[in-house]
């Protein structure tokens, strides 16, 4: 199975996780992103995806996490 893919959005990462039976919806976007990161690491450590796919997906998650933290920070002002 060829898992190499370019990821640009959180939706892309969600679709990757769904391919492995992982559905994440905790009700808070920040928590979803954090759990998606944990699940992605598990999939990678079990050698179900290659390193480049893992790195690309993690970059998207980190970027989205920063955006969400910034939104929450602005809401609390």
PDB file of N, CA, C and O in Angstrom:
ATOM      1  N   UNK A   1       0.843  -1.185   0.000  1.00  0.00           N
ATOM      2  CA  UNK A   1       0.000   0.000   0.000  1.00  0.00           C
ATOM      3  C   UNK A   1       0.881   1.239   0.000  1.00  0.00           C
ATOM      4  O   UNK A   1       1.810   1.350   0.801  1.00  0.00           O
ATOM      5  N   UNK A   2       0.587   2.167  -0.900  1.00  0.00           N
ATOM      6  CA  UNK A   2       1.374   3.397  -0.988  1.00  0.00           C
ATOM      7  C   UNK A   2       0.732   4.460  -0.111  1.00  0.00           C
ATOM      8  O   UNK A   2      -0.345   4.965  -0.427  1.00  0.00           O
ATOM      9  N   UNK A   3       1.397   4.800   0.996  1.00  0.00           N
ATOM     10  CA  UNK A   3       0.859   5.771   1.937  1.00  0.00           C
ATOM     11  C   UNK A   3       1.440   7.162   1.732  1.00  0.00           C
ATOM     12  O   UNK A   3       1.074   8.087   2.457  1.00  0.00           O
ATOM     13  N   UNK A   4       2.344   7.338   0.754  1.00  0.00           N
ATOM     14  CA  UNK A   4       2.959   8.645   0.556  1.00  0.00           C
ATOM     15  C   UNK A   4       1.911   9.615   0.034  1.00  0.00           C
ATOM     16  O   UNK A   4       1.242   9.357  -0.966  1.00  0.00           O
ATOM     17  N   UNK A   5       1.784  10.731   0.728  1.00  0.00           N
ATOM     18  CA  UNK A   5       0.763  11.701   0.375  1.00  0.00           C
ATOM     19  C   UNK A   5       1.170  13.056   0.909  1.00  0.00           C
ATOM     20  O   UNK A   5       1.842  13.171   1.934  1.00  0.00           O
ATOM     21  N   UNK A   6       0.751  14.064   0.197  1.00  0.00           N
ATOM     22  CA  UNK A   6       0.986  15.429   0.647  1.00  0.00           C
ATOM     23  C   UNK A   6      -0.219  15.880   1.478  1.00  0.00           C
ATOM     24  O   UNK A   6      -1.365  15.709   1.062  1.00  0.00           O
ATOM     25  N   UNK A   7       0.040  16.441   2.620  1.00  0.00           N
ATOM     26  CA  UNK A   7      -1.024  16.900   3.508  1.00  0.00           C
ATOM     27  C   UNK A   7      -0.987  18.414   3.597  1.00  0.00           C
ATOM     28  O   UNK A   7       0.061  19.014   3.834  1.00  0.00           O
ATOM     29  N   UNK A   8      -2.147  19.019   3.405  1.00  0.00           N
ATOM     30  CA  UNK A   8      -2.220  20.475   3.505  1.00  0.00           C
ATOM     31  C   UNK A   8      -3.212  20.933   4.555  1.00  0.00           C
ATOM     32  O   UNK A   8      -3.098  22.045   5.071  1.00  0.00           O
ATOM     33  N   UNK A   9      -4.179  20.097   4.876  1.00  0.00           N
ATOM     34  CA  UNK A   9      -5.226  20.509   5.813  1.00  0.00           C
ATOM     35  C   UNK A   9      -5.441  19.447   6.884  1.00  0.00           C
ATOM     36  O   UNK A   9      -5.000  18.304   6.762  1.00  0.00           O
ATOM     37  N   UNK A  10      -6.128  19.864   7.928  1.00  0.00           N
ATOM     38  CA  UNK A  10      -6.484  18.936   8.994  1.00  0.00           C
ATOM     39  C   UNK A  10      -7.386  17.831   8.445  1.00  0.00           C
ATOM     40  O   UNK A  10      -7.305  16.681   8.877  1.00  0.00           O
ATOM     41  N   UNK A  11      -8.230  18.185   7.506  1.00  0.00           N
ATOM     42  CA  UNK A  11      -9.115  17.207   6.875  1.00  0.00           C
ATOM     43  C   UNK A  11      -8.297  16.091   6.214  1.00  0.00           C
ATOM     44  O   UNK A  11      -8.654  14.917   6.308  1.00  0.00           O
ATOM     45  N   UNK A  12      -7.208  16.458   5.552  1.00  0.00           N
ATOM     46  CA  UNK A  12      -6.338  15.452   4.923  1.00  0.00           C
ATOM     47  C   UNK A  12      -5.811  14.452   5.955  1.00  0.00           C
ATOM     48  O   UNK A  12      -5.772  13.248   5.703  1.00  0.00           O
ATOM     49  N   UNK A  13      -5.410  14.962   7.110  1.00  0.00           N
ATOM     50  CA  UNK A  13      -4.885  14.096   8.164  1.00  0.00           C
ATOM     51  C   UNK A  13      -6.013  13.220   8.727  1.00  0.00           C
ATOM     52  O   UNK A  13      -5.806  12.040   9.011  1.00  0.00           O
ATOM     53  N   UNK A  14      -7.202  13.805   8.884  1.00  0.00           N
ATOM     54  CA  UNK A  14      -8.341  13.019   9.356  1.00  0.00           C
ATOM     55  C   UNK A  14      -8.619  11.849   8.410  1.00  0.00           C
ATOM     56  O   UNK A  14      -8.899  10.736   8.854  1.00  0.00           O
ATOM     57  N   UNK A  15      -8.541  12.108   7.114  1.00  0.00           N
ATOM     58  CA  UNK A  15      -8.797  11.054   6.139  1.00  0.00           C
ATOM     59  C   UNK A  15      -7.748   9.944   6.234  1.00  0.00           C
ATOM     60  O   UNK A  15      -8.076   8.767   6.087  1.00  0.00           O
ATOM     61  N   UNK A  16      -6.496  10.313   6.478  1.00  0.00           N
ATOM     62  CA  UNK A  16      -5.449   9.311   6.671  1.00  0.00           C
ATOM     63  C   UNK A  16      -5.771   8.441   7.883  1.00  0.00           C
ATOM     64  O   UNK A  16      -5.700   7.214   7.811  1.00  0.00           O
ATOM     65  N   UNK A  17      -6.123   9.078   8.988  1.00  0.00           N
ATOM     66  CA  UNK A  17      -6.428   8.324  10.204  1.00  0.00           C
ATOM     67  C   UNK A  17      -7.636   7.412   9.998  1.00  0.00           C
ATOM     68  O   UNK A  17      -7.661   6.286  10.497  1.00  0.00           O
ATOM     69  N   UNK A  18      -8.619   7.890   9.275  1.00  0.00           N
ATOM     70  CA  UNK A  18      -9.818   7.076   9.014  1.00  0.00           C
ATOM     71  C   UNK A  18      -9.472   5.802   8.253  1.00  0.00           C
ATOM     72  O   UNK A  18     -10.116   4.770   8.442  1.00  0.00           O
ATOM     73  N   UNK A  19      -8.455   5.869   7.392  1.00  0.00           N
ATOM     74  CA  UNK A  19      -8.032   4.675   6.644  1.00  0.00           C
ATOM     75  C   UNK A  19      -7.593   3.555   7.584  1.00  0.00           C
ATOM     76  O   UNK A  19      -7.609   2.380   7.217  1.00  0.00           O
ATOM     77  N   UNK A  20      -7.203   3.934   8.800  1.00  0.00           N
ATOM     78  CA  UNK A  20      -6.756   2.953   9.790  1.00  0.00           C
ATOM     79  C   UNK A  20      -7.792   2.759  10.901  1.00  0.00           C
ATOM     80  O   UNK A  20      -7.487   2.201  11.955  1.00  0.00           O
ATOM     81  N   UNK A  21      -9.010   3.223  10.653  1.00  0.00           N
ATOM     82  CA  UNK A  21     -10.102   3.019  11.609  1.00  0.00           C
ATOM     83  C   UNK A  21     -10.088   3.962  12.788  1.00  0.00           C
ATOM     84  O   UNK A  21     -10.702   3.673  13.816  1.00  0.00           O
ATOM     85  N   UNK A  22      -9.401   5.086  12.664  1.00  0.00           N
ATOM     86  CA  UNK A  22      -9.305   6.041  13.763  1.00  0.00           C
ATOM     87  C   UNK A  22     -10.156   7.265  13.463  1.00  0.00           C
ATOM     88  O   UNK A  22      -9.893   8.012  12.520  1.00  0.00           O
ATOM     89  N   UNK A  23     -11.180   7.454  14.286  1.00  0.00           N
ATOM     90  CA  UNK A  23     -12.072   8.608  14.168  1.00  0.00           C
ATOM     91  C   UNK A  23     -11.939   9.404  15.451  1.00  0.00           C
ATOM     92  O   UNK A  23     -12.084   8.857  16.544  1.00  0.00           O
ATOM     93  N   UNK A  24     -11.663  10.701  15.323  1.00  0.00           N
ATOM     94  CA  UNK A  24     -11.434  11.541  16.498  1.00  0.00           C
ATOM     95  C   UNK A  24     -12.442  12.683  16.518  1.00  0.00           C
ATOM     96  O   UNK A  24     -12.516  13.485  15.587  1.00  0.00           O
ATOM     97  N   UNK A  25     -13.214  12.739  17.598  1.00  0.00           N
ATOM     98  CA  UNK A  25     -14.093  13.889  17.821  1.00  0.00           C
ATOM     99  C   UNK A  25     -14.370  13.983  19.314  1.00  0.00           C
ATOM    100  O   UNK A  25     -15.244  13.300  19.847  1.00  0.00           O
ATOM    101  N   UNK A  26     -13.614  14.834  19.967  1.00  0.00           N
ATOM    102  CA  UNK A  26     -13.764  15.019  21.406  1.00  0.00           C
ATOM    103  C   UNK A  26     -14.651  16.213  21.738  1.00  0.00           C
ATOM    104  O   UNK A  26     -15.057  16.384  22.887  1.00  0.00           O
ATOM    105  N   UNK A  27     -14.952  17.037  20.741  1.00  0.00           N
ATOM    106  CA  UNK A  27     -15.825  18.179  20.968  1.00  0.00           C
ATOM    107  C   UNK A  27     -15.086  19.501  21.071  1.00  0.00           C
ATOM    108  O   UNK A  27     -15.707  20.564  21.052  1.00  0.00           O
ATOM    109  N   UNK A  28     -13.786  19.448  21.178  1.00  0.00           N
ATOM    110  CA  UNK A  28     -12.973  20.661  21.225  1.00  0.00           C
ATOM    111  C   UNK A  28     -11.840  20.475  20.224  1.00  0.00           C
ATOM    112  O   UNK A  28     -11.084  19.507  20.313  1.00  0.00           O
ATOM    113  N   UNK A  29     -11.719  21.391  19.278  1.00  0.00           N
ATOM    114  CA  UNK A  29     -10.770  21.231  18.176  1.00  0.00           C
ATOM    115  C   UNK A  29      -9.334  21.019  18.665  1.00  0.00           C
ATOM    116  O   UNK A  29      -8.612  20.186  18.117  1.00  0.00           O
ATOM    117  N   UNK A  30      -8.926  21.751  19.669  1.00  0.00           N
ATOM    118  CA  UNK A  30      -7.562  21.623  20.194  1.00  0.00           C
ATOM    119  C   UNK A  30      -7.315  20.205  20.719  1.00  0.00           C
ATOM    120  O   UNK A  30      -6.259  19.621  20.473  1.00  0.00           O
ATOM    121  N   UNK A  31      -8.279  19.666  21.430  1.00  0.00           N
ATOM    122  CA  UNK A  31      -8.139  18.304  21.954  1.00  0.00           C
ATOM    123  C   UNK A  31      -8.111  17.299  20.810  1.00  0.00           C
ATOM    124  O   UNK A  31      -7.348  16.334  20.837  1.00  0.00           O
ATOM    125  N   UNK A  32      -8.951  17.535  19.803  1.00  0.00           N
ATOM    126  CA  UNK A  32      -8.966  16.647  18.635  1.00  0.00           C
ATOM    127  C   UNK A  32      -7.591  16.581  17.990  1.00  0.00           C
ATOM    128  O   UNK A  32      -7.100  15.502  17.659  1.00  0.00           O
ATOM    129  N   UNK A  33      -6.973  17.742  17.813  1.00  0.00           N
ATOM    130  CA  UNK A  33      -5.654  17.810  17.180  1.00  0.00           C
ATOM    131  C   UNK A  33      -4.621  17.056  18.012  1.00  0.00           C
ATOM    132  O   UNK A  33      -3.788  16.329  17.471  1.00  0.00           O
ATOM    133  N   UNK A  34      -4.679  17.233  19.324  1.00  0.00           N
ATOM    134  CA  UNK A  34      -3.723  16.556  20.200  1.00  0.00           C
ATOM    135  C   UNK A  34      -3.897  15.040  20.145  1.00  0.00           C
ATOM    136  O   UNK A  34      -2.909  14.308  20.093  1.00  0.00           O
ATOM    137  N   UNK A  35      -5.138  14.563  20.158  1.00  0.00           N
ATOM    138  CA  UNK A  35      -5.377  13.127  20.083  1.00  0.00           C
ATOM    139  C   UNK A  35      -4.996  12.586  18.707  1.00  0.00           C
ATOM    140  O   UNK A  35      -4.480  11.473  18.604  1.00  0.00           O
ATOM    141  N   UNK A  36      -5.242  13.352  17.657  1.00  0.00           N
ATOM    142  CA  UNK A  36      -4.853  12.938  16.315  1.00  0.00           C
ATOM    143  C   UNK A  36      -3.339  12.760  16.236  1.00  0.00           C
ATOM    144  O   UNK A  36      -2.854  11.837  15.582  1.00  0.00           O
ATOM    145  N   UNK A  37      -2.600  13.632  16.893  1.00  0.00           N
ATOM    146  CA  UNK A  37      -1.146  13.528  16.912  1.00  0.00           C
ATOM    147  C   UNK A  37      -0.696  12.245  17.601  1.00  0.00           C
ATOM    148  O   UNK A  37       0.215  11.567  17.126  1.00  0.00           O
ATOM    149  N   UNK A  38      -1.327  11.917  18.706  1.00  0.00           N
ATOM    150  CA  UNK A  38      -1.006  10.685  19.433  1.00  0.00           C
ATOM    151  C   UNK A  38      -1.307   9.469  18.557  1.00  0.00           C
ATOM    152  O   UNK A  38      -0.496   8.548  18.466  1.00  0.00           O
ATOM    153  N   UNK A  39      -2.465   9.473  17.922  1.00  0.00           N
ATOM    154  CA  UNK A  39      -2.856   8.344  17.070  1.00  0.00           C
ATOM    155  C   UNK A  39      -1.919   8.211  15.870  1.00  0.00           C
ATOM    156  O   UNK A  39      -1.555   7.104  15.474  1.00  0.00           O
ATOM    157  N   UNK A  40      -1.536   9.345  15.301  1.00  0.00           N
ATOM    158  CA  UNK A  40      -0.615   9.328  14.166  1.00  0.00           C
ATOM    159  C   UNK A  40       0.724   8.715  14.567  1.00  0.00           C
ATOM    160  O   UNK A  40       1.298   7.925  13.817  1.00  0.00           O
ATOM    161  N   UNK A  41       1.218   9.076  15.746  1.00  0.00           N
ATOM    162  CA  UNK A  41       2.474   8.498  16.245  1.00  0.00           C
ATOM    163  C   UNK A  41       2.352   6.988  16.411  1.00  0.00           C
ATOM    164  O   UNK A  41       3.278   6.248  16.081  1.00  0.00           O
ATOM    165  N   UNK A  42       1.216   6.532  16.920  1.00  0.00           N
ATOM    166  CA  UNK A  42       1.008   5.084  17.086  1.00  0.00           C
ATOM    167  C   UNK A  42       1.016   4.371  15.739  1.00  0.00           C
ATOM    168  O   UNK A  42       1.611   3.303  15.601  1.00  0.00           O
ATOM    169  N   UNK A  43       0.362   4.955  14.758  1.00  0.00           N
ATOM    170  CA  UNK A  43       0.318   4.359  13.419  1.00  0.00           C
ATOM    171  C   UNK A  43       1.732   4.297  12.831  1.00  0.00           C
ATOM    172  O   UNK A  43       2.114   3.297  12.225  1.00  0.00           O
ATOM    173  N   UNK A  44       2.498   5.365  13.015  1.00  0.00           N
ATOM    174  CA  UNK A  44       3.872   5.389  12.507  1.00  0.00           C
ATOM    175  C   UNK A  44       4.747   4.362  13.223  1.00  0.00           C
ATOM    176  O   UNK A  44       5.493   3.623  12.579  1.00  0.00           O
ATOM    177  N   UNK A  45       4.657   4.313  14.548  1.00  0.00           N
ATOM    178  CA  UNK A  45       5.490   3.384  15.319  1.00  0.00           C
ATOM    179  C   UNK A  45       5.152   1.926  15.011  1.00  0.00           C
ATOM    180  O   UNK A  45       5.988   1.040  15.186  1.00  0.00           O
ATOM    181  N   UNK A  46       3.943   1.687  14.560  1.00  0.00           N
ATOM    182  CA  UNK A  46       3.550   0.331  14.147  1.00  0.00           C
ATOM    183  C   UNK A  46       3.851   0.082  12.677  1.00  0.00           C
ATOM    184  O   UNK A  46       3.404  -0.907  12.097  1.00  0.00           O
ATOM    185  N   UNK A  47       4.618   0.996  12.081  1.00  0.00           N
ATOM    186  CA  UNK A  47       5.103   0.883  10.696  1.00  0.00           C
ATOM    187  C   UNK A  47       3.980   0.738   9.672  1.00  0.00           C
ATOM    188  O   UNK A  47       4.102   0.002   8.692  1.00  0.00           O
ATOM    189  N   UNK A  48       2.882   1.457   9.920  1.00  0.00           N
ATOM    190  CA  UNK A  48       1.752   1.426   8.997  1.00  0.00           C
ATOM    191  C   UNK A  48       1.832   2.554   7.968  1.00  0.00           C
ATOM    192  O   UNK A  48       1.171   2.507   6.931  1.00  0.00           O
ATOM    193  N   UNK A  49       2.650   3.571   8.267  1.00  0.00           N
ATOM    194  CA  UNK A  49       2.925   4.660   7.322  1.00  0.00           C
ATOM    195  C   UNK A  49       4.424   4.908   7.301  1.00  0.00           C
ATOM    196  O   UNK A  49       5.135   4.564   8.246  1.00  0.00           O
ATOM    197  N   UNK A  50       4.894   5.504   6.221  1.00  0.00           N
ATOM    198  CA  UNK A  50       6.329   5.782   6.126  1.00  0.00           C
ATOM    199  C   UNK A  50       6.671   7.096   6.838  1.00  0.00           C
ATOM    200  O   UNK A  50       5.796   7.865   7.236  1.00  0.00           O
ATOM    201  N   UNK A  51       7.958   7.313   6.976  1.00  0.00           N
ATOM    202  CA  UNK A  51       8.448   8.471   7.728  1.00  0.00           C
ATOM    203  C   UNK A  51       8.007   9.796   7.112  1.00  0.00           C
ATOM    204  O   UNK A  51       7.619  10.713   7.835  1.00  0.00           O
ATOM    205  N   UNK A  52       8.061   9.907   5.782  1.00  0.00           N
ATOM    206  CA  UNK A  52       7.697  11.169   5.133  1.00  0.00           C
ATOM    207  C   UNK A  52       6.215  11.486   5.329  1.00  0.00           C
ATOM    208  O   UNK A  52       5.849  12.639   5.556  1.00  0.00           O
ATOM    209  N   UNK A  53       5.377  10.480   5.244  1.00  0.00           N
ATOM    210  CA  UNK A  53       3.942  10.682   5.485  1.00  0.00           C
ATOM    211  C   UNK A  53       3.719  11.155   6.914  1.00  0.00           C
ATOM    212  O   UNK A  53       2.940  12.076   7.158  1.00  0.00           O
ATOM    213  N   UNK A  54       4.408  10.519   7.855  1.00  0.00           N
ATOM    214  CA  UNK A  54       4.299  10.902   9.260  1.00  0.00           C
ATOM    215  C   UNK A  54       4.721  12.352   9.471  1.00  0.00           C
ATOM    216  O   UNK A  54       4.020  13.121  10.129  1.00  0.00           O
ATOM    217  N   UNK A  55       5.861  12.715   8.914  1.00  0.00           N
ATOM    218  CA  UNK A  55       6.377  14.077   9.081  1.00  0.00           C
ATOM    219  C   UNK A  55       5.416  15.094   8.477  1.00  0.00           C
ATOM    220  O   UNK A  55       5.112  16.107   9.108  1.00  0.00           O
ATOM    221  N   UNK A  56       4.936  14.836   7.264  1.00  0.00           N
ATOM    222  CA  UNK A  56       4.019  15.768   6.610  1.00  0.00           C
ATOM    223  C   UNK A  56       2.732  15.951   7.415  1.00  0.00           C
ATOM    224  O   UNK A  56       2.257  17.073   7.589  1.00  0.00           O
ATOM    225  N   UNK A  57       2.184  14.864   7.895  1.00  0.00           N
ATOM    226  CA  UNK A  57       0.948  14.942   8.672  1.00  0.00           C
ATOM    227  C   UNK A  57       1.183  15.647  10.004  1.00  0.00           C
ATOM    228  O   UNK A  57       0.343  16.432  10.443  1.00  0.00           O
ATOM    229  N   UNK A  58       2.312  15.376  10.648  1.00  0.00           N
ATOM    230  CA  UNK A  58       2.636  16.036  11.919  1.00  0.00           C
ATOM    231  C   UNK A  58       2.799  17.547  11.735  1.00  0.00           C
ATOM    232  O   UNK A  58       2.404  18.329  12.600  1.00  0.00           O
ATOM    233  N   UNK A  59       3.374  17.946  10.621  1.00  0.00           N
ATOM    234  CA  UNK A  59       3.545  19.384  10.353  1.00  0.00           C
ATOM    235  C   UNK A  59       2.194  20.080  10.269  1.00  0.00           C
ATOM    236  O   UNK A  59       2.027  21.186  10.782  1.00  0.00           O
ATOM    237  N   UNK A  60       1.234  19.435   9.625  1.00  0.00           N
ATOM    238  CA  UNK A  60      -0.117  19.997   9.540  1.00  0.00           C
ATOM    239  C   UNK A  60      -0.729  20.101  10.933  1.00  0.00           C
ATOM    240  O   UNK A  60      -1.310  21.127  11.285  1.00  0.00           O
ATOM    241  N   UNK A  61      -0.600  19.045  11.718  1.00  0.00           N
ATOM    242  CA  UNK A  61      -1.174  19.050  13.062  1.00  0.00           C
ATOM    243  C   UNK A  61      -0.542  20.128  13.944  1.00  0.00           C
ATOM    244  O   UNK A  61      -1.239  20.805  14.699  1.00  0.00           O
ATOM    245  N   UNK A  62       0.756  20.281  13.848  1.00  0.00           N
ATOM    246  CA  UNK A  62       1.432  21.306  14.653  1.00  0.00           C
ATOM    247  C   UNK A  62       0.987  22.707  14.247  1.00  0.00           C
ATOM    248  O   UNK A  62       0.775  23.569  15.100  1.00  0.00           O
ATOM    249  N   UNK A  63       0.849  22.928  12.955  1.00  0.00           N
ATOM    250  CA  UNK A  63       0.396  24.220  12.455  1.00  0.00           C
ATOM    251  C   UNK A  63      -1.026  24.519  12.936  1.00  0.00           C
ATOM    252  O   UNK A  63      -1.315  25.622  13.401  1.00  0.00           O
ATOM    253  N   UNK A  64      -1.899  23.533  12.820  1.00  0.00           N
ATOM    254  CA  UNK A  64      -3.286  23.705  13.267  1.00  0.00           C
ATOM    255  C   UNK A  64      -3.361  23.909  14.777  1.00  0.00           C
ATOM    256  O   UNK A  64      -4.191  24.677  15.264  1.00  0.00           O
ATOM    257  N   UNK A  65      -2.500  23.227  15.510  1.00  0.00           N
ATOM    258  CA  UNK A  65      -2.467  23.374  16.968  1.00  0.00           C
ATOM    259  C   UNK A  65      -2.086  24.802  17.344  1.00  0.00           C
ATOM    260  O   UNK A  65      -2.689  25.397  18.237  1.00  0.00           O
ATOM    261  N   UNK A  66      -1.085  25.347  16.661  1.00  0.00           N
ATOM    262  CA  UNK A  66      -0.673  26.738  16.928  1.00  0.00           C
ATOM    263  C   UNK A  66      -1.808  27.713  16.631  1.00  0.00           C
ATOM    264  O   UNK A  66      -2.047  28.646  17.398  1.00  0.00           O
ATOM    265  N   UNK A  67      -2.506  27.497  15.517  1.00  0.00           N
ATOM    266  CA  UNK A  67      -3.640  28.370  15.162  1.00  0.00           C
ATOM    267  C   UNK A  67      -4.718  28.332  16.235  1.00  0.00           C
ATOM    268  O   UNK A  67      -5.258  29.370  16.616  1.00  0.00           O
ATOM    269  N   UNK A  68      -5.028  27.150  16.715  1.00  0.00           N
ATOM    270  CA  UNK A  68      -6.060  27.013  17.741  1.00  0.00           C
ATOM    271  C   UNK A  68      -5.641  27.663  19.058  1.00  0.00           C
ATOM    272  O   UNK A  68      -6.445  28.317  19.721  1.00  0.00           O
ATOM    273  N   UNK A  69      -4.376  27.477  19.427  1.00  0.00           N
ATOM    274  CA  UNK A  69      -3.889  28.124  20.654  1.00  0.00           C
ATOM    275  C   UNK A  69      -3.981  29.631  20.544  1.00  0.00           C
ATOM    276  O   UNK A  69      -4.344  30.306  21.507  1.00  0.00           O
ATOM    277  N   UNK A  70      -3.655  30.166  19.372  1.00  0.00           N
ATOM    278  CA  UNK A  70      -3.735  31.614  19.154  1.00  0.00           C
ATOM    279  C   UNK A  70      -5.178  32.093  19.256  1.00  0.00           C
ATOM    280  O   UNK A  70      -5.444  33.132  19.860  1.00  0.00           O
ATOM    281  N   UNK A  71      -6.112  31.345  18.670  1.00  0.00           N
ATOM    282  CA  UNK A  71      -7.535  31.703  18.754  1.00  0.00           C
ATOM    283  C   UNK A  71      -8.003  31.728  20.205  1.00  0.00           C
ATOM    284  O   UNK A  71      -8.691  32.657  20.627  1.00  0.00           O
ATOM    285  N   UNK A  72      -7.622  30.695  20.970  1.00  0.00           N
ATOM    286  CA  UNK A  72      -8.030  30.629  22.365  1.00  0.00           C
ATOM    287  C   UNK A  72      -7.417  31.768  23.170  1.00  0.00           C
ATOM    288  O   UNK A  72      -8.059  32.333  24.056  1.00  0.00           O
ATOM    289  N   UNK A  73      -6.184  32.093  22.856  1.00  0.00           N
ATOM    290  CA  UNK A  73      -5.511  33.196  23.540  1.00  0.00           C
ATOM    291  C   UNK A  73      -6.237  34.520  23.267  1.00  0.00           C
ATOM    292  O   UNK A  73      -6.418  35.332  24.175  1.00  0.00           O
ATOM    293  N   UNK A  74      -6.648  34.728  22.021  1.00  0.00           N
ATOM    294  CA  UNK A  74      -7.352  35.957  21.665  1.00  0.00           C
ATOM    295  C   UNK A  74      -8.737  36.001  22.297  1.00  0.00           C
ATOM    296  O   UNK A  74      -9.203  37.077  22.671  1.00  0.00           O
ATOM    297  N   UNK A  75      -9.401  34.865  22.423  1.00  0.00           N
ATOM    298  CA  UNK A  75     -10.715  34.812  23.054  1.00  0.00           C
ATOM    299  C   UNK A  75     -10.646  35.166  24.526  1.00  0.00           C
ATOM    300  O   UNK A  75     -11.591  35.732  25.076  1.00  0.00           O
ATOM    301  N   UNK A  76      -9.531  34.835  25.169  1.00  0.00           N
ATOM    302  CA  UNK A  76      -9.425  35.051  26.619  1.00  0.00           C
ATOM    303  C   UNK A  76      -9.013  36.478  26.972  1.00  0.00           C
ATOM    304  O   UNK A  76      -8.951  36.835  28.149  1.00  0.00           O
ATOM    305  N   UNK A  77      -8.733  37.289  25.961  1.00  0.00           N
ATOM    306  CA  UNK A  77      -8.331  38.682  26.236  1.00  0.00           C
ATOM    307  C   UNK A  77      -9.525  39.556  26.495  1.00  0.00           C
ATOM    308  O   UNK A  77      -9.373  40.752  26.743  1.00  0.00           O
TER     309      UNK A  77
END
